[in-house]
Amino acid sequence: MLRARAVHPKDESQRHRLLAFIKAEARGGLFPRPANILDNAIQSGQAIYIEDGEAIVAGALMFDYTGNRCHYYEIGTHLVARSHEGRGFQVALTRLQIAQACLDLEDIEASPIFAIMENNSPSLHNAVNHARFKIWELPDELRSLRDRTGVRSSAEKLVCNADDEAIQAAFSALRVSVSGGVLKTHKDETPIHLDFPWLDYLLQAGPY
Ligand SMILES: CC(C)(COP(=O)(O)OP(=O)(O)OC[C@H]1O[C@@H](n2cnc3c(N)ncnc32)[C@H](O)[C@@H]1OP(=O)(O)O)[C@@H](O)C(=O)NCCC(=O)NCCS
C-alpha cells in the first residue's frame, strides 16, 4: 500500500529513514546540500514522503529562509525511487507542498514559494507544465540567504515560483485527485493514502 505523510519532527527513525533514502537514491539534478541543512529541513515537520509498504519510495523537502520582510519557501530535494518513477509522484508531492506552505502563508507576494532546477529536466517540465510554476528571478536577498547556508546558486539552473495561478491550480487539482483521504496522481490509478490531518480542512476552507 502507498502512503504519504510528513516526517514528525520528533521521530528519529523516520528522519533517519528519509536521510538514508536520499543518500541511496541521490542522482540527476539533485542539489548536494550540506548534511545539517537536509537534517534541519527534515526536522521542520515540512518534509513529506511516500512509502510503499515499509520502503520510502519518494520524498520532497521544504527549505525555509527568513529575510528582512520576506519568508521564502524553497521546494527541493525531490526524489523518486527508480522503481517508482513515471507515475506522477513529483507533481503530486509538489501540489501537496504548495498546500502545506499555505498552512501558514499569509501573503504570496511577501512569501514566495520557489524551486531551482536544471534546464531541460523532468523537474522543470513538471513544475512549469503540470504545476504551473513560472520562471522567476532570484531576489538578491534570497540569493545571499541561500549562499550563507552553503547552497550555491548556479547560472545553469533556472528558478521558478508558484504564483497565484499555480497555487490556485494546485488546490483545484488536489480537490479533484483527493477523495476519502486517498490521492490518485495524474498518471496512476494506484491510491496513495494520505496522512495529512490538515489537508481536508485546507481543501474545504483553504485560501484558494
Ligand atoms: C525528477 C523526478 C523527481 C521525477 O520523478 P516522477 O515523479 O517519477 O516524474 P514522472 O516520470 O512522472 O514525470 C517526468 C516528466 O518529465 C518528462 N521528462 C523526462 N525527461 C525530460 C527532460 N529531459 N526534459 C523535459 N522533460 C522530461 C517526462 O516526459 C514526464 O512528463 P509527462 O508526464 O508530461 O510526460 C525523478 O526522476 C527523480 O527522482 N530524479 C532524480 C533526482 C532529481 O533529479 N530530482 C530533481 C531535483 S529538484
The ligand as a Gaussian input file, in Angstrom:
#p B3LYP/6-31G(d) Opt

LIG

0 1
 C       12.778000      14.173000     -11.311000
 C       11.950000      13.084000     -10.634000
 C       11.651000      13.501000      -9.196000
 C       10.619000      12.918000     -11.409000
 O       10.004000      11.762000     -10.956000
 P        8.496000      11.335000     -11.323000
 O        7.505000      11.925000     -10.449000
 O        8.514000       9.855000     -11.416000
 O        8.301000      12.026000     -12.749000
 P        7.490000      11.471000     -13.974000
 O        8.301000      10.414000     -14.665000
 O        6.093000      11.118000     -13.577000
 O        7.447000      12.754000     -14.900000
 C        8.566000      13.158000     -15.629000
 C        8.101000      14.089000     -16.726000
 O        9.241000      14.736000     -17.288000
 C        9.301000      14.469000     -18.695000
 N       10.726000      14.410000     -18.994000
 C       11.573000      13.370000     -18.829000
 N       12.832000      13.751000     -19.189000
 C       12.770000      15.063000     -19.539000
 C       13.703000      16.018000     -19.990000
 N       14.989000      15.706000     -20.125000
 N       13.277000      17.279000     -20.251000
 C       11.982000      17.620000     -20.094000
 N       11.027000      16.741000     -19.675000
 C       11.424000      15.482000     -19.410000
 C        8.545000      13.178000     -18.889000
 O        8.057000      13.050000     -20.209000
 C        7.408000      13.383000     -17.891000
 O        6.465000      14.306000     -18.391000
 P        4.958000      13.922000     -18.766000
 O        4.370000      13.230000     -17.557000
 O        4.275000      15.234000     -19.068000
 O        5.074000      13.018000     -19.952000
 C       12.704000      11.723000     -10.642000
 O       13.026000      11.386000     -11.973000
 C       13.976000      11.734000      -9.811000
 O       13.924000      11.467000      -8.623000
 N       15.126000      12.072000     -10.460000
 C       16.400000      12.109000      -9.767000
 C       16.518000      13.258000      -8.776000
 C       16.240000      14.608000      -9.376000
 O       16.706000      14.958000     -10.448000
 N       15.443000      15.387000      -8.629000
 C       15.069000      16.707000      -9.004000
 C       15.783000      17.684000      -8.159000
 S       14.743000      19.088000      -7.856000

